[in-house]
Amino acid sequence: KGKCPEDGWDESTIELFLHELAIMDSNNFLGNCGVGEREGRVASGLVARRHYRLIHGIGRSGDISAVQPKAAGSSLLNKLTNSVVLDVIKLAGVRTVTSCFVVPMATGMSLTLCFLTLRHKRPKAKYIIWPRIDQKSCFKSMITAGFEPVVIENVLEGDELRTDLKAVEAKIKALGAENILCVHSTTSCFAPRVPDRLEELAVICANYDIPHIVNNAYGVQSSKCMHLIQQGARVGRIDAFVQSLDKNFMVPVGGAIIAGFNESFIQEISKMYPGRASASPSLDVLITLLSLGTSGYKKLLKERKEMFSYLSSELKKLADNHNERLLDTPHNPISLAMSLKTLDETNDAAVTQLGSMLFTRQVSGARVVPCGSVQTVNNYTFKGFMSHTNDYPCAYLNAASAIGIKKQDVDVFLKRLDKCLKTFRKEAKQEKSINEISDANAATEQLED
């Protein structure tokens, strides 16, 4: 049926299935005589076993989704993977998606491939409208494709940074719709930025006949992000949405899924990929989904949501104990932010020092964001880089509840963060006492004089 099984398979069944696919490839035929330059020869047995002897990769020189005559097993693997992944995307919330394919590139380069495909449809276009998100790869994806990003600054609403729809529409009118390649929006992001207003952007794109590409990097794991894409496609225009394999399906880095609602456009993107491609990302995600089944993946999604609530409540308690606060970002379903105002007022370097302390204590993934840092990316200068705006009111720390997170991860993180913050408070008190003694001594000396 080409769908993800409801119940996961055991490892021996999956291995038997992969071996059956592998013996359909010509390099594994007993009497094979290869006289070409690409015959699936592998010098190391270890490498052959690592890839289950599926050596030919996927696609042909003109189309990454095409069938290879001498690699029937690898071609079948590719077709099945794309079909199973499409089924899981529907299960995750985008029910009207019609087509997708796994591409052996991470999210940034996959976005670049989408932009390059649009170039042929809109030869006059040179600009991409981009509501600002301070993440280098999605910014560089536009530069690498040869386009000029038009940065739309976010609007501060309470603690949240949201899409400035008026600025988007004003910029479209100023530049001219025919000169704009697409609107490049974002779902999953670090708080206090929240997912873009996808429905409204999709309507704007439909009204001005401008393509719309969505960076859905780690949004598959969030029902809210997937709902935004579904609604955007229902009320307006979304041409393609791109998501990472590693962030959503817990496989090694190196693959992404390009999906959309118009099958012919998604096929155009797959044909833009030059040459054949590695089958490793497809193999990894197929093995993972066969082992989990839909029931296993749904369970992971449910656990992630529960851990988000737990992390949110416990981080709020910790923030209150340190005279800080959990920033109010209800529209962000994955990432949280805790203010570091007290720390920032104590010492300019304290915020970045906290990040260093957490990292050396084996806390990975937490981001500390100081106020006013400036960074230049490909000759574009961003003020307040990492905070998604020029002047966010306070420094803060990010933590995320992503798929696969466990209660133990949350508890250990909070314990270590609490310890680090107590260390800073203790040092601040000592410094204050030293200053008070110093001031008292100075006052005594003045009286004696």
C-alpha distance (Angstrom), angle and dihedral (degrees) to the residues before:
residue distance angle dihedral
K1 . . .
G2 3.80 . .
K3 3.80 91.6 .
C4 3.79 132.9 123.5
P5 3.83 108.7 -95.7
E6 3.78 115.1 -112.1
D7 3.80 92.8 -130.3
G8 3.80 119.9 41.9
W9 3.80 121.3 -112.0
D10 3.80 122.4 -120.9
E11 3.81 118.4 -109.6
S12 3.82 96.5 -105.4
T13 3.84 91.0 54.2
I14 3.81 91.0 50.0
E15 3.81 91.8 48.4
L16 3.82 91.4 49.3
F17 3.81 89.2 50.4
L18 3.84 91.9 50.5
H19 3.81 92.2 48.1
E20 3.80 89.3 51.8
L21 3.81 89.6 52.9
A22 3.81 91.9 46.3
I23 3.84 95.1 54.9
M24 3.82 87.7 58.8
D25 3.84 89.9 66.3
S26 3.82 116.0 92.0
N27 3.82 94.7 -129.1
N28 3.82 87.8 65.8
F29 3.85 96.3 49.4
L30 3.83 110.8 116.4
G31 3.81 94.6 -133.2
N32 3.80 97.9 35.4
C33 3.81 117.1 145.5
G34 3.80 111.2 -166.8
V35 3.80 120.8 -167.8
G36 3.82 99.9 162.2
E37 3.80 132.1 94.3
R38 3.81 94.0 -109.2
E39 3.77 110.5 45.8
G40 3.80 102.6 142.9
R41 3.80 93.5 -104.1
V42 3.81 113.8 165.1
A43 3.81 122.1 -169.8
S44 3.81 96.3 -160.5
G45 3.79 123.3 61.7
L46 3.81 88.4 -156.7
V47 3.81 90.6 58.6
A48 3.83 91.0 46.7
R49 3.81 91.5 52.0
R50 3.83 92.1 45.0
H51 3.82 88.5 59.3
Y52 3.83 95.9 38.2
R53 3.83 86.0 -117.7
L54 3.82 90.1 -69.4
I55 3.80 92.6 136.0
H56 3.82 106.3 149.9
G57 3.80 97.0 76.3
I58 3.79 121.7 -147.4
G59 3.79 135.5 -60.9
R60 3.78 131.8 9.5
S61 3.80 131.3 -92.9
G62 3.82 92.1 -84.5
D63 3.80 102.5 38.4
I64 3.81 132.8 24.2
S65 3.83 89.9 -150.6
A66 3.83 96.8 49.5
V67 3.82 123.4 112.6
Q68 3.83 118.6 -109.0
P69 3.85 111.5 -140.9
K70 3.82 93.4 -148.9
A71 3.81 93.2 44.0
A72 3.80 105.0 51.9
G73 3.81 92.6 151.1
S74 3.82 95.1 50.6
S75 3.82 90.1 45.0
L76 3.80 90.7 51.4
L77 3.81 89.4 48.3
N78 3.80 89.4 54.0
K79 3.82 94.4 48.1
L80 3.81 92.7 46.6
T81 3.81 93.3 47.3
N82 3.80 92.8 52.3
S83 3.80 90.4 47.0
V84 3.82 94.3 48.4
V85 3.83 92.2 45.6
L86 3.83 90.3 50.5
D87 3.81 88.7 53.1
V88 3.83 91.2 51.5
I89 3.84 92.8 48.4
K90 3.82 88.2 54.5
L91 3.80 89.9 47.4
A92 3.83 89.7 51.0
G93 3.81 91.8 57.5
V94 3.82 113.3 -82.1
R95 3.80 95.3 102.6
T96 3.82 98.8 167.0
V97 3.83 96.3 53.7
T98 3.81 107.8 127.8
S99 3.80 105.6 -173.1
C100 3.81 143.8 15.6
F101 3.77 141.4 159.5
V102 3.78 136.4 -163.5
V103 3.79 112.8 -118.2
P104 3.83 121.8 -164.7
M105 3.80 94.0 -126.7
A106 3.79 130.4 86.3
T107 3.82 121.6 -108.0
G108 3.83 98.6 -83.5
M109 3.80 96.5 54.9
S110 3.81 90.5 41.2
L111 3.82 89.0 57.0
T112 3.82 88.2 49.8
L113 3.82 89.1 54.7
C114 3.82 89.7 53.9
F115 3.82 92.0 50.4
L116 3.82 92.1 48.4
T117 3.81 90.0 52.1
L118 3.81 90.5 52.7
R119 3.83 89.9 51.6
H120 3.82 89.9 74.5
K121 3.80 91.4 51.6
R122 3.82 94.8 46.6
P123 3.83 107.5 31.2
K124 3.83 94.4 168.0
A125 3.80 94.7 52.6
K126 3.81 119.4 105.8
Y127 3.82 104.1 157.7
I128 3.80 133.8 76.2
I129 3.82 117.7 -161.6
W130 3.81 106.5 -136.7
P131 3.82 125.8 -179.4
R132 3.79 100.4 -143.2
I133 3.79 120.7 -95.8
D134 3.80 117.4 164.6
Q135 3.77 99.4 -130.7
K136 3.78 116.4 117.6
S137 3.81 102.7 -146.7
C138 3.82 96.3 57.4
F139 3.82 89.9 47.6
K140 3.81 92.7 47.5
S141 3.82 91.0 47.2
M142 3.82 87.8 70.8
I143 3.80 94.7 44.0
T144 3.83 92.0 48.5
A145 3.81 90.0 52.5
G146 3.83 88.5 55.5
F147 3.80 99.3 -109.1
E148 3.78 133.4 127.3
P149 3.81 113.8 -118.0
V150 3.80 114.4 -138.2
V151 3.80 103.6 -152.8
I152 3.81 115.3 -144.1
E153 3.79 110.6 -161.5
N154 3.80 116.7 -133.4
V155 3.82 125.7 -115.4
L156 3.81 120.2 -121.5
E157 3.82 110.6 -129.0
G158 3.80 108.7 176.3
D159 3.80 102.7 -49.6
E160 3.82 93.9 -27.1
L161 3.80 128.5 96.4
R162 3.81 108.5 -142.5
T163 3.81 138.6 179.1
D164 3.81 115.9 -78.6
L165 3.83 97.7 -137.4
K166 3.83 94.1 177.9
A167 3.82 90.5 54.8
V168 3.82 90.9 49.0
E169 3.80 92.8 52.4
A170 3.81 93.0 42.6
K171 3.82 90.6 52.5
I172 3.83 91.4 49.5
K173 3.81 89.8 53.4
A174 3.82 92.3 45.7
L175 3.82 95.7 49.2
G176 3.80 98.2 34.7
A177 3.81 122.3 -113.8
E178 3.82 93.1 -109.2
N179 3.83 90.1 59.6
I180 3.80 93.6 54.6
L181 3.79 118.0 87.2
C182 3.80 95.0 -163.9
V183 3.76 148.2 -48.4
H184 3.83 110.0 -94.4
S185 3.81 108.8 -155.4
T186 3.82 133.6 176.1
T187 3.80 135.6 -139.0
S188 3.82 110.1 176.1
C189 3.81 112.8 50.8
F190 3.81 145.7 141.5
A191 3.81 116.7 -80.9
P192 2.99 136.7 -85.3
R193 3.81 82.3 44.4
V194 3.78 109.7 72.6
P195 3.83 131.6 -160.9
D196 3.79 114.1 -67.0
R197 3.80 119.5 -98.7
L198 3.80 90.1 -96.1
E199 3.80 98.4 175.5
E200 3.81 93.4 52.9
L201 3.82 92.2 43.6
A202 3.82 90.3 49.2
V203 3.82 90.1 53.2
I204 3.83 91.3 49.1
C205 3.83 89.9 50.1
A206 3.81 91.4 49.9
N207 3.82 92.2 47.9
Y208 3.82 93.6 50.8
D209 3.85 95.2 34.8
I210 3.82 92.7 -120.9
P211 3.83 122.2 147.1
H212 3.81 117.9 -113.7
I213 3.83 123.3 -147.6
V214 3.82 118.3 -173.2
N215 3.80 124.1 -153.0
N216 3.82 100.0 -146.2
A217 3.83 93.3 167.5
Y218 3.81 99.5 161.3
G219 3.80 98.2 0.0
V220 3.83 99.8 110.0
Q221 3.82 88.9 80.1
S222 3.82 90.9 56.7
S223 3.82 119.8 75.1
K224 3.83 88.0 -160.8
C225 3.84 93.8 56.7
M226 3.81 91.7 45.7
H227 3.82 90.8 48.0
L228 3.82 89.8 53.8
I229 3.82 90.3 54.2
Q230 3.80 92.1 46.6
Q231 3.82 92.0 49.4
G232 3.81 92.7 44.0
A233 3.81 90.7 54.9
R234 3.81 90.8 46.2
V235 3.81 97.8 52.1
G236 3.82 101.4 28.0
R237 3.80 142.5 -11.2
I238 3.79 132.0 -41.6
D239 3.82 114.2 160.4
A240 3.82 100.0 -177.6
F241 3.79 140.2 -10.0
V242 3.81 123.4 -156.2
Q243 3.81 127.6 -153.3
S244 3.79 135.9 178.5
L245 3.80 122.2 -113.8
D246 3.81 96.8 -149.9
K247 3.82 96.2 49.4
N248 3.81 95.7 46.6
F249 3.81 104.0 31.7
M250 3.81 104.3 27.9
V251 3.81 97.9 -118.4
P252 3.84 129.2 131.5
V253 3.82 117.7 -70.9
G254 3.79 115.7 -93.0
G255 3.79 110.2 81.1
A256 3.80 142.8 73.4
I257 3.79 139.7 -179.0
I258 3.80 121.3 -123.7
A259 3.80 109.8 -161.4
G260 3.78 137.8 169.9
F261 3.78 150.4 155.4
N262 3.81 98.7 -107.4
E263 3.80 111.0 67.0
S264 3.81 95.1 -161.7
F265 3.83 92.4 55.0
I266 3.82 92.3 49.5
Q267 3.82 88.3 50.3
E268 3.82 89.2 51.5
I269 3.81 89.5 55.4
S270 3.82 91.8 49.9
K271 3.82 89.9 51.1
M272 3.81 90.6 52.4
Y273 3.83 90.6 64.8
P274 3.84 104.9 98.6
G275 3.80 115.8 -130.6
R276 3.76 132.5 -20.2
A277 3.79 122.9 -37.7
S278 3.78 142.1 -143.1
A279 3.80 114.8 -86.2
S280 3.82 92.6 -153.8
P281 3.83 97.8 96.4
S282 3.83 90.8 46.4
L283 3.79 91.2 47.6
D284 3.82 92.6 48.3
V285 3.79 95.7 50.2
L286 3.82 93.6 43.5
I287 3.82 91.8 51.8
T288 3.83 89.8 47.2
L289 3.81 95.8 49.2
L290 3.82 92.8 44.2
S291 3.81 89.7 52.1
L292 3.82 94.0 46.4
G293 3.78 101.0 37.5
T294 3.81 119.2 -164.0
S295 3.82 90.5 -71.1
G296 3.82 91.4 54.5
Y297 3.80 93.5 47.4
K298 3.82 92.3 47.2
K299 3.80 88.6 51.3
L300 3.83 90.8 53.5
L301 3.83 90.4 49.8
K302 3.81 91.1 50.0
E303 3.82 92.5 48.1
R304 3.82 91.2 49.3
K305 3.80 91.3 53.8
E306 3.82 91.4 48.5
M307 3.80 91.0 49.2
F308 3.82 89.8 50.8
S309 3.82 89.8 58.1
Y310 3.80 91.2 45.9
L311 3.82 93.8 47.7
S312 3.80 90.3 47.2
S313 3.82 95.1 52.1
E314 3.82 95.0 42.7
L315 3.82 94.3 45.3
K316 3.82 89.0 50.7
K317 3.83 90.3 54.5
L318 3.81 91.3 48.9
A319 3.82 91.5 47.6
D320 3.81 91.3 51.6
N321 3.82 90.8 50.8
H322 3.81 90.2 56.2
N323 3.83 96.8 43.7
E324 3.79 90.2 -105.9
R325 3.78 129.9 111.4
L326 3.77 139.9 -134.1
L327 3.80 104.6 -114.8
D328 3.81 113.1 -117.0
T329 3.82 104.3 -115.8
P330 3.84 105.9 148.5
H331 3.82 93.3 161.5
N332 3.82 93.0 62.3
P333 3.83 108.8 82.4
I334 3.83 99.0 -176.8
S335 3.82 111.7 29.1
L336 3.81 131.2 57.4
A337 3.80 132.3 -168.0
M338 3.82 131.1 -154.1
S339 3.79 120.9 -163.4
L340 3.83 119.6 -115.8
K341 3.79 95.9 -167.4
T342 3.81 96.1 131.5
L343 3.80 91.2 48.7
D344 3.80 92.7 47.5
E345 3.82 92.4 51.1
T346 3.81 91.4 49.8
N347 3.78 98.6 54.4
D348 3.83 134.7 -3.6
A349 3.80 92.4 -136.8
A350 3.82 95.8 41.5
V351 3.83 95.6 90.8
T352 3.80 95.5 54.8
Q353 3.79 89.6 39.9
L354 3.81 89.1 58.1
G355 3.81 89.6 55.9
S356 3.79 90.1 51.6
M357 3.81 91.8 48.4
L358 3.81 92.1 51.6
F359 3.80 92.5 48.4
T360 3.81 93.2 50.4
R361 3.82 87.2 50.2
Q362 3.82 89.2 57.4
V363 3.79 96.9 -103.9
S364 3.80 105.5 141.9
G365 3.79 127.9 -174.9
A366 3.81 97.6 27.7
R367 3.83 110.7 121.8
V368 3.78 125.4 -157.2
V369 3.79 113.8 -156.6
P370 3.82 118.2 -162.1
C371 3.80 122.6 -160.4
G372 3.77 121.3 -96.9
S373 3.82 102.8 8.3
V374 3.81 113.0 159.4
Q375 3.80 124.5 -150.3
T376 3.79 133.4 176.5
V377 3.81 117.4 -145.7
N378 3.81 117.1 -176.2
N379 3.83 91.7 -22.5
Y380 3.82 92.8 -48.8
T381 3.81 114.0 116.4
F382 3.79 118.1 -146.7
K383 3.78 118.7 -164.2
G384 3.80 114.0 -150.6
F385 3.81 89.9 16.7
M386 3.82 115.4 -162.7
S387 3.82 91.5 25.2
H388 3.87 93.8 76.3
T389 3.81 92.0 -128.5
N390 3.80 139.3 63.3
D391 3.82 97.7 -112.7
Y392 3.79 117.4 15.7
P393 3.85 109.8 -176.2
C394 3.82 96.2 -119.9
A395 3.79 146.3 11.4
Y396 3.81 113.6 -102.4
L397 3.79 147.8 177.8
N398 3.83 125.0 -122.8
A399 3.79 128.3 -146.3
A400 3.80 126.6 171.2
S401 3.77 136.5 -156.0
A402 3.81 101.5 -143.2
I403 3.79 129.9 171.0
G404 3.80 113.0 -69.8
I405 3.82 95.5 26.2
K406 3.81 114.8 141.9
K407 3.81 132.8 -152.1
Q408 3.81 88.1 -113.5
D409 3.83 89.8 59.1
V410 3.81 90.8 53.7
D411 3.82 94.2 45.3
V412 3.82 94.7 48.4
F413 3.82 91.7 45.9
L414 3.81 92.6 51.4
K415 3.81 92.3 46.4
R416 3.82 92.8 51.5
L417 3.81 93.4 42.8
D418 3.81 90.3 50.8
K419 3.81 90.6 50.6
C420 3.82 92.2 49.9
L421 3.81 92.9 49.1
K422 3.81 91.1 48.4
T423 3.81 88.8 52.8
F424 3.81 89.9 55.3
R425 3.83 92.1 47.6
K426 3.79 91.2 49.7
E427 3.81 91.7 49.8
A428 3.81 90.4 47.0
K429 3.84 91.1 52.3
Q430 3.80 91.5 48.7
E431 3.79 91.1 49.4
K432 3.82 90.0 48.7
S433 3.82 91.4 50.6
I434 3.81 91.5 49.1
N435 3.83 90.1 49.8
E436 3.81 91.5 48.4
I437 3.84 91.8 50.1
S438 3.79 89.8 46.9
D439 3.83 91.3 50.3
A440 3.84 90.9 47.6
N441 3.81 91.5 50.4
A442 3.78 90.8 49.3
A443 3.83 90.7 50.1
T444 3.85 91.2 49.7
E445 3.80 91.1 50.5
Q446 3.83 90.3 51.8
L447 3.85 91.0 51.2
E448 3.82 91.4 49.1
D449 3.81 89.7 50.2
